[in-house]
């Protein structure tokens, strides 16, 4: 996804890391870049808000259950594949 505006950090990079950002699992300098991007990019901020709501909903529904590390790794790999596939479709000429 790209909003079409030039940013220091690309929209697709920000959205690919939104869960790392939400889970405080990225470095402080990377968090600062993502926060700066979200402050200036309405489409990404809107998408971030949706992901934040999904995370909150899952937390409410699952209580204090923790997912196994292997499951988290498999989910991250699958999500990365989906992002790459979606970006490839966006780049294909019709």
N, CA, C and O atoms as CSV, one atom per row, in Angstrom:
chain,resi,resn,atom,element,x,y,z
A,1,UNK,N,N,0.839,-1.173,0.000
A,1,UNK,CA,C,0.000,0.000,0.000
A,1,UNK,C,C,0.881,1.231,0.000
A,1,UNK,O,O,1.909,1.274,0.676
A,2,UNK,N,N,0.484,2.199,-0.738
A,2,UNK,CA,C,1.167,3.479,-0.729
A,2,UNK,C,C,0.130,4.567,-0.925
A,2,UNK,O,O,-0.782,4.436,-1.741
A,3,UNK,N,N,0.279,5.635,-0.173
A,3,UNK,CA,C,-0.687,6.729,-0.276
A,3,UNK,C,C,-0.341,7.647,-1.439
A,3,UNK,O,O,-1.128,8.527,-1.787
A,4,UNK,N,N,0.828,7.452,-2.046
A,4,UNK,CA,C,1.238,8.283,-3.166
A,4,UNK,C,C,2.071,9.481,-2.763
A,4,UNK,O,O,2.651,10.145,-3.623
A,5,UNK,N,N,2.142,9.770,-1.483
A,5,UNK,CA,C,2.947,10.884,-1.004
A,5,UNK,C,C,4.345,10.391,-0.633
A,5,UNK,O,O,4.505,9.264,-0.164
A,6,UNK,N,N,5.355,11.236,-0.845
A,6,UNK,CA,C,6.712,10.826,-0.457
A,6,UNK,C,C,6.881,10.871,1.057
A,6,UNK,O,O,6.502,11.845,1.709
A,7,UNK,N,N,7.445,9.822,1.597
A,7,UNK,CA,C,7.711,9.728,3.032
A,7,UNK,C,C,9.123,9.210,3.224
A,7,UNK,O,O,9.675,8.543,2.349
A,8,UNK,N,N,9.704,9.519,4.372
A,8,UNK,CA,C,11.027,8.982,4.694
A,8,UNK,C,C,10.960,7.456,4.785
A,8,UNK,O,O,11.880,6.761,4.353
A,9,UNK,N,N,9.872,6.944,5.347
A,9,UNK,CA,C,9.656,5.510,5.474
A,9,UNK,C,C,8.449,5.137,4.618
A,9,UNK,O,O,7.386,5.747,4.737
A,10,UNK,N,N,8.614,4.136,3.757
A,10,UNK,CA,C,7.562,3.729,2.842
A,10,UNK,C,C,6.352,3.176,3.590
A,10,UNK,O,O,6.496,2.508,4.614
A,11,UNK,N,N,5.161,3.461,3.069
A,11,UNK,CA,C,3.913,2.993,3.691
A,11,UNK,C,C,3.908,1.480,3.894
A,11,UNK,O,O,3.526,1.001,4.961
A,12,UNK,N,N,4.326,0.731,2.886
A,12,UNK,CA,C,4.288,-0.732,3.002
A,12,UNK,C,C,5.228,-1.223,4.097
A,12,UNK,O,O,4.932,-2.212,4.767
A,13,UNK,N,N,6.364,-0.539,4.287
A,13,UNK,CA,C,7.279,-0.915,5.371
A,13,UNK,C,C,6.635,-0.671,6.732
A,13,UNK,O,O,6.754,-1.492,7.642
A,14,UNK,N,N,5.959,0.454,6.859
A,14,UNK,CA,C,5.298,0.792,8.122
A,14,UNK,C,C,4.217,-0.232,8.436
A,14,UNK,O,O,4.147,-0.747,9.551
A,15,UNK,N,N,3.381,-0.522,7.459
A,15,UNK,CA,C,2.274,-1.452,7.709
A,15,UNK,C,C,2.767,-2.879,7.938
A,15,UNK,O,O,2.125,-3.650,8.652
A,16,UNK,N,N,3.894,-3.231,7.339
A,16,UNK,CA,C,4.456,-4.566,7.563
A,16,UNK,C,C,4.943,-4.718,9.003
A,16,UNK,O,O,5.023,-5.833,9.518
A,17,UNK,N,N,5.268,-3.603,9.651
A,17,UNK,CA,C,5.798,-3.648,11.009
A,17,UNK,C,C,4.805,-3.172,12.068
A,17,UNK,O,O,5.177,-2.981,13.226
A,18,UNK,N,N,3.562,-2.985,11.682
A,18,UNK,CA,C,2.603,-2.399,12.616
A,18,UNK,C,C,2.415,-3.247,13.878
A,18,UNK,O,O,2.262,-2.694,14.967
A,19,UNK,N,N,2.425,-4.563,13.756
A,19,UNK,CA,C,2.264,-5.395,14.951
A,19,UNK,C,C,3.517,-5.369,15.818
A,19,UNK,O,O,3.419,-5.418,17.045
A,20,UNK,N,N,4.688,-5.293,15.200
A,20,UNK,CA,C,5.908,-5.150,15.990
A,20,UNK,C,C,5.861,-3.836,16.771
A,20,UNK,O,O,6.267,-3.774,17.931
A,21,UNK,N,N,5.363,-2.802,16.120
A,21,UNK,CA,C,5.216,-1.498,16.769
A,21,UNK,C,C,4.215,-1.589,17.926
A,21,UNK,O,O,4.491,-1.122,19.031
A,22,UNK,N,N,3.076,-2.180,17.668
A,22,UNK,CA,C,2.042,-2.306,18.698
A,22,UNK,C,C,2.510,-3.144,19.886
A,22,UNK,O,O,2.152,-2.868,21.031
A,23,UNK,N,N,3.308,-4.163,19.604
A,23,UNK,CA,C,3.780,-5.067,20.655
A,23,UNK,C,C,5.083,-4.603,21.302
A,23,UNK,O,O,5.661,-5.304,22.133
A,24,UNK,N,N,5.540,-3.404,20.907
A,24,UNK,CA,C,6.801,-2.849,21.435
A,24,UNK,C,C,7.970,-3.785,21.181
A,24,UNK,O,O,8.856,-3.929,22.024
A,25,UNK,N,N,7.969,-4.426,20.002
A,25,UNK,CA,C,9.001,-5.403,19.661
A,25,UNK,C,C,9.995,-4.871,18.625
A,25,UNK,O,O,10.759,-5.648,18.053
A,26,UNK,N,N,9.995,-3.570,18.378
A,26,UNK,CA,C,10.998,-3.020,17.465
A,26,UNK,C,C,11.854,-2.005,18.219
A,26,UNK,O,O,11.462,-1.496,19.269
A,27,UNK,N,N,13.012,-1.727,17.670
A,27,UNK,CA,C,13.964,-0.820,18.310
A,27,UNK,C,C,13.384,0.588,18.415
A,27,UNK,O,O,12.519,0.982,17.633
A,28,UNK,N,N,13.872,1.324,19.384
A,28,UNK,CA,C,13.371,2.679,19.625
A,28,UNK,C,C,13.496,3.579,18.400
A,28,UNK,O,O,12.589,4.360,18.113
A,29,UNK,N,N,14.614,3.478,17.672
A,29,UNK,CA,C,14.776,4.328,16.489
A,29,UNK,C,C,13.754,3.967,15.412
A,29,UNK,O,O,13.236,4.845,14.721
A,30,UNK,N,N,13.467,2.678,15.276
A,30,UNK,CA,C,12.467,2.244,14.296
A,30,UNK,C,C,11.069,2.698,14.727
A,30,UNK,O,O,10.266,3.120,13.895
A,31,UNK,N,N,10.782,2.610,16.032
A,31,UNK,CA,C,9.493,3.090,16.562
A,31,UNK,C,C,9.309,4.570,16.257
A,31,UNK,O,O,8.217,5.005,15.892
A,32,UNK,N,N,10.381,5.339,16.407
A,32,UNK,CA,C,10.306,6.774,16.141
A,32,UNK,C,C,9.999,7.040,14.668
A,32,UNK,O,O,9.197,7.920,14.354
A,33,UNK,N,N,10.631,6.283,13.757
A,33,UNK,CA,C,10.355,6.444,12.323
A,33,UNK,C,C,8.898,6.090,11.993
A,33,UNK,O,O,8.233,6.790,11.230
A,34,UNK,N,N,8.424,5.003,12.579
A,34,UNK,CA,C,7.043,4.579,12.331
A,34,UNK,C,C,6.067,5.610,12.896
A,34,UNK,O,O,5.090,5.960,12.233
A,35,UNK,N,N,6.318,6.097,14.108
A,35,UNK,CA,C,5.439,7.101,14.714
A,35,UNK,C,C,5.400,8.372,13.872
A,35,UNK,O,O,4.339,8.963,13.672
A,36,UNK,N,N,6.560,8.786,13.382
A,36,UNK,CA,C,6.639,9.977,12.531
A,36,UNK,C,C,5.819,9.770,11.255
A,36,UNK,O,O,5.100,10.668,10.818
A,37,UNK,N,N,5.936,8.588,10.669
A,37,UNK,CA,C,5.178,8.284,9.461
A,37,UNK,C,C,3.681,8.322,9.747
A,37,UNK,O,O,2.910,8.914,8.991
A,38,UNK,N,N,3.276,7.685,10.842
A,38,UNK,CA,C,1.853,7.653,11.188
A,38,UNK,C,C,1.311,9.061,11.443
A,38,UNK,O,O,0.151,9.345,11.144
A,39,UNK,N,N,2.141,9.929,11.990
A,39,UNK,CA,C,1.721,11.300,12.257
A,39,UNK,C,C,1.454,12.090,10.978
A,39,UNK,O,O,0.653,13.026,10.977
A,40,UNK,N,N,2.123,11.713,9.893
A,40,UNK,CA,C,1.974,12.481,8.651
A,40,UNK,C,C,1.185,11.769,7.557
A,40,UNK,O,O,0.925,12.356,6.507
A,41,UNK,N,N,0.806,10.528,7.782
A,41,UNK,CA,C,0.150,9.748,6.721
A,41,UNK,C,C,-1.212,9.236,7.217
A,41,UNK,O,O,-1.284,8.257,7.960
A,42,UNK,N,N,-2.267,9.898,6.802
A,42,UNK,CA,C,-3.619,9.530,7.237
A,42,UNK,C,C,-4.024,8.105,6.864
A,42,UNK,O,O,-4.597,7.407,7.701
A,43,UNK,N,N,-3.745,7.639,5.624
A,43,UNK,CA,C,-4.134,6.258,5.292
A,43,UNK,C,C,-3.456,5.219,6.192
A,43,UNK,O,O,-4.089,4.249,6.607
A,44,UNK,N,N,-2.189,5.420,6.487
A,44,UNK,CA,C,-1.490,4.469,7.360
A,44,UNK,C,C,-1.988,4.578,8.795
A,44,UNK,O,O,-2.110,3.569,9.489
A,45,UNK,N,N,-2.275,5.792,9.241
A,45,UNK,CA,C,-2.809,5.977,10.587
A,45,UNK,C,C,-4.151,5.270,10.728
A,45,UNK,O,O,-4.430,4.656,11.758
A,46,UNK,N,N,-4.981,5.358,9.693
A,46,UNK,CA,C,-6.275,4.683,9.704
A,46,UNK,C,C,-6.073,3.164,9.771
A,46,UNK,O,O,-6.738,2.485,10.555
A,47,UNK,N,N,-5.164,2.633,8.958
A,47,UNK,CA,C,-4.880,1.193,8.964
A,47,UNK,C,C,-4.304,0.769,10.312
A,47,UNK,O,O,-4.651,-0.291,10.833
A,48,UNK,N,N,-3.432,1.592,10.871
A,48,UNK,CA,C,-2.862,1.329,12.194
A,48,UNK,C,C,-3.974,1.235,13.231
A,48,UNK,O,O,-3.958,0.345,14.082
A,49,UNK,N,N,-4.943,2.150,13.164
A,49,UNK,CA,C,-6.059,2.133,14.103
A,49,UNK,C,C,-6.864,0.858,14.015
A,49,UNK,O,O,-7.296,0.317,15.033
A,50,UNK,N,N,-7.067,0.373,12.797
A,50,UNK,CA,C,-7.787,-0.889,12.605
A,50,UNK,C,C,-7.011,-2.032,13.242
A,50,UNK,O,O,-7.586,-2.854,13.956
A,51,UNK,N,N,-5.711,-2.087,12.986
A,51,UNK,CA,C,-4.882,-3.160,13.548
A,51,UNK,C,C,-4.843,-3.075,15.074
A,51,UNK,O,O,-4.826,-4.100,15.756
A,52,UNK,N,N,-4.829,-1.868,15.599
A,52,UNK,CA,C,-4.831,-1.669,17.044
A,52,UNK,C,C,-6.134,-2.208,17.653
A,52,UNK,O,O,-6.122,-2.832,18.714
A,53,UNK,N,N,-7.253,-1.961,16.967
A,53,UNK,CA,C,-8.547,-2.463,17.441
A,53,UNK,C,C,-8.598,-3.991,17.381
A,53,UNK,O,O,-9.123,-4.632,18.292
A,54,UNK,N,N,-8.055,-4.574,16.313
A,54,UNK,CA,C,-8.022,-6.036,16.192
A,54,UNK,C,C,-7.210,-6.631,17.336
A,54,UNK,O,O,-7.622,-7.610,17.959
A,55,UNK,N,N,-6.066,-6.038,17.604
A,55,UNK,CA,C,-5.217,-6.519,18.699
A,55,UNK,C,C,-5.960,-6.440,20.034
A,55,UNK,O,O,-5.896,-7.374,20.834
A,56,UNK,N,N,-6.657,-5.343,20.277
A,56,UNK,CA,C,-7.403,-5.181,21.520
A,56,UNK,C,C,-8.528,-6.218,21.617
A,56,UNK,O,O,-8.767,-6.783,22.685
A,57,UNK,N,N,-9.208,-6.460,20.509
A,57,UNK,CA,C,-10.285,-7.453,20.485
A,57,UNK,C,C,-9.746,-8.847,20.787
A,57,UNK,O,O,-10.328,-9.582,21.585
A,58,UNK,N,N,-8.648,-9.205,20.157
A,58,UNK,CA,C,-8.039,-10.519,20.411
A,58,UNK,C,C,-7.632,-10.627,21.875
A,58,UNK,O,O,-7.831,-11.672,22.495
A,59,UNK,N,N,-7.069,-9.567,22.432
A,59,UNK,CA,C,-6.655,-9.590,23.841
A,59,UNK,C,C,-7.856,-9.807,24.758
A,59,UNK,O,O,-7.780,-10.561,25.728
A,60,UNK,N,N,-8.964,-9.139,24.442
A,60,UNK,CA,C,-10.168,-9.304,25.268
A,60,UNK,C,C,-10.724,-10.718,25.162
A,60,UNK,O,O,-11.141,-11.304,26.161
A,61,UNK,N,N,-10.729,-11.260,23.956
A,61,UNK,CA,C,-11.325,-12.580,23.731
A,61,UNK,C,C,-10.445,-13.717,24.244
A,61,UNK,O,O,-10.952,-14.755,24.668
A,62,UNK,N,N,-9.151,-13.524,24.204
A,62,UNK,CA,C,-8.236,-14.605,24.579
A,62,UNK,C,C,-7.733,-14.486,26.001
A,62,UNK,O,O,-7.017,-15.362,26.487
A,63,UNK,N,N,-8.100,-13.417,26.665
A,63,UNK,CA,C,-7.673,-13.250,28.055
A,63,UNK,C,C,-6.173,-13.212,28.188
A,63,UNK,O,O,-5.492,-12.493,27.457
A,64,UNK,N,N,-5.663,-13.977,29.111
A,64,UNK,CA,C,-4.230,-13.954,29.386
A,64,UNK,C,C,-3.487,-15.112,28.732
A,64,UNK,O,O,-2.332,-15.372,29.070
A,65,UNK,N,N,-4.127,-15.808,27.805
A,65,UNK,CA,C,-3.458,-16.912,27.134
A,65,UNK,C,C,-2.321,-16.387,26.279
A,65,UNK,O,O,-2.468,-15.367,25.605
A,66,UNK,N,N,-1.187,-17.076,26.301
A,66,UNK,CA,C,-0.040,-16.699,25.490
A,66,UNK,C,C,0.137,-17.715,24.370
A,66,UNK,O,O,0.058,-18.924,24.586
A,67,UNK,N,N,0.375,-17.202,23.183
A,67,UNK,CA,C,0.611,-18.075,22.042
A,67,UNK,C,C,2.038,-18.634,22.122
A,67,UNK,O,O,2.953,-17.941,22.568
A,68,UNK,N,N,2.223,-19.871,21.694
A,68,UNK,CA,C,3.579,-20.433,21.662
A,68,UNK,C,C,4.462,-19.637,20.694
A,68,UNK,O,O,3.976,-19.100,19.699
A,69,UNK,N,N,5.739,-19.570,20.990
A,69,UNK,CA,C,6.689,-18.821,20.170
A,69,UNK,C,C,6.664,-19.329,18.722
A,69,UNK,O,O,6.737,-18.535,17.784
A,70,UNK,N,N,6.561,-20.640,18.545
A,70,UNK,CA,C,6.553,-21.213,17.200
A,70,UNK,C,C,5.347,-20.710,16.398
A,70,UNK,O,O,5.462,-20.439,15.202
A,71,UNK,N,N,4.214,-20.591,17.047
A,71,UNK,CA,C,3.016,-20.090,16.370
A,71,UNK,C,C,3.214,-18.644,15.941
A,71,UNK,O,O,2.863,-18.274,14.821
A,72,UNK,N,N,3.774,-17.826,16.823
A,72,UNK,CA,C,4.037,-16.429,16.484
A,72,UNK,C,C,4.964,-16.329,15.281
A,72,UNK,O,O,4.744,-15.512,14.387
A,73,UNK,N,N,5.997,-17.159,15.261
A,73,UNK,CA,C,6.946,-17.134,14.145
A,73,UNK,C,C,6.262,-17.543,12.840
A,73,UNK,O,O,6.475,-16.914,11.804
A,74,UNK,N,N,5.445,-18.593,12.888
A,74,UNK,CA,C,4.736,-19.043,11.680
A,74,UNK,C,C,3.768,-17.977,11.194
A,74,UNK,O,O,3.658,-17.748,9.990
A,75,UNK,N,N,3.064,-17.321,12.109
A,75,UNK,CA,C,2.130,-16.262,11.724
A,75,UNK,C,C,2.862,-15.084,11.088
A,75,UNK,O,O,2.410,-14.541,10.080
A,76,UNK,N,N,3.992,-14.689,11.677
A,76,UNK,CA,C,4.764,-13.582,11.106
A,76,UNK,C,C,5.253,-13.923,9.701
A,76,UNK,O,O,5.217,-13.080,8.804
A,77,UNK,N,N,5.713,-15.173,9.511
A,77,UNK,CA,C,6.171,-15.590,8.182
A,77,UNK,C,C,5.017,-15.549,7.185
A,77,UNK,O,O,5.179,-15.069,6.063
A,78,UNK,N,N,3.865,-16.048,7.589
A,78,UNK,CA,C,2.700,-16.084,6.705
A,78,UNK,C,C,2.245,-14.663,6.368
A,78,UNK,O,O,1.930,-14.373,5.214
A,79,UNK,N,N,2.210,-13.780,7.362
A,79,UNK,CA,C,1.822,-12.396,7.120
A,79,UNK,C,C,2.811,-11.711,6.182
A,79,UNK,O,O,2.408,-10.935,5.315
A,80,UNK,N,N,4.092,-11.991,6.349
A,80,UNK,CA,C,5.098,-11.427,5.448
A,80,UNK,C,C,4.876,-11.900,4.020
A,80,UNK,O,O,4.985,-11.114,3.079
A,81,UNK,N,N,4.566,-13.182,3.856
A,81,UNK,CA,C,4.275,-13.722,2.521
A,81,UNK,C,C,3.065,-13.030,1.912
A,81,UNK,O,O,3.073,-12.691,0.728
A,82,UNK,N,N,2.031,-12.819,2.707
A,82,UNK,CA,C,0.829,-12.154,2.213
A,82,UNK,C,C,1.124,-10.724,1.778
A,82,UNK,O,O,0.616,-10.267,0.755
A,83,UNK,N,N,1.942,-10.018,2.549
A,83,UNK,CA,C,2.304,-8.646,2.201
A,83,UNK,C,C,3.084,-8.635,0.896
A,83,UNK,O,O,2.814,-7.810,0.023
A,84,UNK,N,N,4.049,-9.538,0.750
A,84,UNK,CA,C,4.847,-9.608,-0.476
A,84,UNK,C,C,3.952,-9.931,-1.666
A,84,UNK,O,O,4.092,-9.323,-2.728
A,85,UNK,N,N,3.038,-10.877,-1.502
A,85,UNK,CA,C,2.128,-11.228,-2.597
A,85,UNK,C,C,1.224,-10.059,-2.962
A,85,UNK,O,O,0.981,-9.813,-4.144
A,86,UNK,N,N,0.725,-9.339,-1.971
A,86,UNK,CA,C,-0.136,-8.182,-2.240
A,86,UNK,C,C,0.647,-7.096,-2.957
A,86,UNK,O,O,0.128,-6.471,-3.882
A,87,UNK,N,N,1.894,-6.860,-2.545
A,87,UNK,CA,C,2.713,-5.851,-3.210
A,87,UNK,C,C,3.020,-6.258,-4.654
A,87,UNK,O,O,3.043,-5.414,-5.550
A,88,UNK,N,N,3.254,-7.540,-4.872
A,88,UNK,CA,C,3.523,-8.016,-6.224
A,88,UNK,C,C,2.312,-7.811,-7.127
A,88,UNK,O,O,2.459,-7.456,-8.297
A,89,UNK,N,N,1.115,-8.034,-6.584
A,89,UNK,CA,C,-0.109,-7.808,-7.373
A,89,UNK,C,C,-0.282,-6.349,-7.713
A,89,UNK,O,O,-0.744,-6.012,-8.803
A,90,UNK,N,N,0.094,-5.458,-6.769
A,90,UNK,CA,C,-0.022,-4.014,-7.028
A,90,UNK,C,C,0.916,-3.567,-8.135
A,90,UNK,O,O,0.608,-2.631,-8.872
A,91,UNK,N,N,2.067,-4.233,-8.256
A,91,UNK,CA,C,3.069,-3.841,-9.240
A,91,UNK,C,C,2.819,-4.421,-10.622
A,91,UNK,O,O,3.385,-3.939,-11.603
A,92,UNK,N,N,1.976,-5.451,-10.717
A,92,UNK,CA,C,1.694,-6.074,-12.011
A,92,UNK,C,C,0.870,-5.139,-12.891
A,92,UNK,O,O,-0.145,-4.594,-12.457
A,93,UNK,N,N,1.320,-4.960,-14.138
A,93,UNK,CA,C,0.489,-4.158,-15.060
A,93,UNK,C,C,-0.743,-4.952,-15.476
A,93,UNK,O,O,-0.684,-6.171,-15.635
A,94,UNK,N,N,-1.829,-4.267,-15.645
A,94,UNK,CA,C,-3.084,-4.934,-16.046
A,94,UNK,C,C,-3.124,-5.232,-17.512
A,94,UNK,O,O,-4.107,-5.788,-18.002
